[in-house]
Structure formats: C-alpha cells, structure tokens
C-alpha cells in the first residue's frame, strides 16, 4: 500500500523534490525500522520459546527412550528369570522322579527281603514244631515201650532173675558213665 501511494505521487508530481525529502519515505523507513527493532526481540523470544519447547520435547523423548530401554531390559530379565524358573522346575521334577524311582526300588527290595526273612522264620518255626512233635512222639513211644517192656518183664521174669539184672546194671553203670 505504501509503495503504491508513493508511486502515485511520484507519477503525478514529476518535478517533485528528492525522495528523501518526502515525509512518506521517512514514515516508510521509520515503519521498517520499528518492524526490524521489534522483530529481533520477538524473534529471539519466539526462538527461545521454540528452543525451550524443542528441548522439553527432546528431554521427554530421551526419557521415553530410557523408559523403553528399561522396560525392554526388565522384560528380558523377567523372561530370563521365567526360563530359569521353568528349567529349575523341570530339574526339580526330574530329581523327584529319580528319587521316587529309587525309593520305590528300595522299598521293593526291602519288601522282598522282609518276605524272605519272614518265610525263613516261618520255615524255622515249622522245623522247630516238627522237631518238637518228633521229640514228643519219641518220648511217648519210649514211655510206651518202657511201660510195655516193664509189664512184659514183670510177667515173664522171676524175682531172683530181676534182682540179678538190677545188680548187674549197677555194676556196669560206672563203665557207661565214663
């Protein structure tokens, strides 16, 4: 607008004075100087504001990047811990199975030994009972034989012959004891 006004005046007033003597020129120069004078502080303030804002955004981006890295590191650590825990759990299960197999084998062996020991004890008791029964049968047979022999001797032997037999047995007794 200002340059159009200046151009219109210059065209109508060809013999006019020099351009620097024209008040419109000085108004235009003053206007430009005011604009330049205000532009620097405003530009500086605007630049400072934008720089501050950019720094804040950069700081927030850096914090976000660090948080992301920390989160990824934490995730990796928890995944590693989970893998370790799973591995440890599998080891514990394998150890428990091994222990259970070992205990079962020991229990089976102990049971077999116990059964064999009880079988031997039962066989020993049976043998002892048989031996006791045989002894009782022999004792009873001896008692019956002695009683029968005594009865036969009483019936068939005379008193003089019996006395002679008792005397002979008494004489032979010291020879049989030694």
C-alpha positions, 0 to 999 in steps of 0.5 A: 500500500505504501509503495503504491501511494508513493508511486502515485505521487511520484507519477503525478508530481514529476518535478517533485523534490528528492525522495528523501525529502518526502515525509512518506519515505521517512514514515516508510523507513521509520515503519521498517525500522520499528518492524526490524527493532521489534522483530529481533526481540520477538524473534529471539523470544519466539526462538527461545520459546521454540528452543525451550519447547524443542528441548522439553520435547527432546528431554521427554523423548530421551526419557521415553527412550530410557523408559523403553530401554528399561522396560525392554531390559526388565522384560528380558530379565523377567523372561530370563528369570521365567526360563530359569524358573521353568528349567529349575522346575523341570530339574526339580521334577526330574530329581523327584522322579529319580528319587521316587524311582529309587525309593520305590526300588528300595522299598521293593527290595526291602519288601522282598527281603522282609518276605524272605526273612519272614518265610525263613522264620516261618520255615524255622518255626515249622522245623522247630514244631516238627522237631518238637512233635518228633521229640514228643512222639519219641518220648511217648513211644519210649514211655510206651515201650518202657511201660510195655517192656516193664509189664512184659518183664514183670510177667515173664521174669522171676524175682531172683532173675530181676534182682540179678539184672538190677545188680548187674546194671549197677555194676556196669553203670560206672563203665557207661558213665565214663 
